[in-house]
Amino acid sequence: MSEEPLASENPVGFPSPGMRTLLTLFLFFHFFAILAGIAGNFGARSGLRRQLRASPGVQPYLHTLGIDTGYGYGLISNTADDLDHLCQIVVNPPVQFEGTADEMENVQKINLIPDAARAWGMQKRRYLTLASWLAALQGDNNEEANLVSAIAGGMLQRAEVESGTHRFFCRVQQTQDMISLDEIEPELQNPNHPRWFDTVYDADLIFEDDHWSPSKRGGSGEMTQSRSKSNRRRNR
């Protein structure tokens, strides 16, 4: 008589019992971290919710996956990191183009955030987060070059732009004055007016070796256009 295989033996292609145990534990931790992240980002934060989110390994794991933020709102701590950052490309700018607010109103622009994106949708929040990471990464050592190349390549491909020399900007949107609209210049009553944005990264885009390569012009802290003191007054 032929011997039947023991029930404990693994079918062909199945992982070992030890590996299955590890996978089960990983899946348990993964779903626990997801639930803890959801509980910590929505609704009133009770003591239990804070304890769940503070469980060992949960926050680093969620941060690694980029899902540690509730995209329905933003928490403000009155720092530069709280302000929205935007990526924008000016297509074939004039030779003497400097990127001032007045100039930005009269050129062809490509925005990282699609025009059809919902005002508070997850897609828009993810694009804003990506631009914030670029602003945090940029510096004198040009570590941001690969990221700028990837972002610019996607933006130009989406706009079906395959040639030319363009300008890439990463801009930060300043907070608006806590004063009556009657006290603000009519054009500045539009929160998306170029004069509400400061430039934190500026580079030329040149197509070489099958990708768009940035040639940096300026970095953090440059202003698109000076606003009067009365228009830049903010309550701290």
Secondary structure, DSSP 8 states (H G I E B T S, - for coil): ------TTS--TT---HHHHHHHHHHHHHHHHHHHHHHHHHSS---HHHHHHHTSTTHHHHHHHHT--S-TT-----SSGGGS-EEEEEESS--TT----HHHHTTS-EEESS-TTS-TT-HHHHHHHHHHHHHHHH-STT-TTHHHHHHHHHHHHHHTT--SS-EEEEEEEE----SS-GGGS-GGGGSTTSGGGEEEEEEEEEEEETTEEEEEEEE-TTEESS---HHHH----
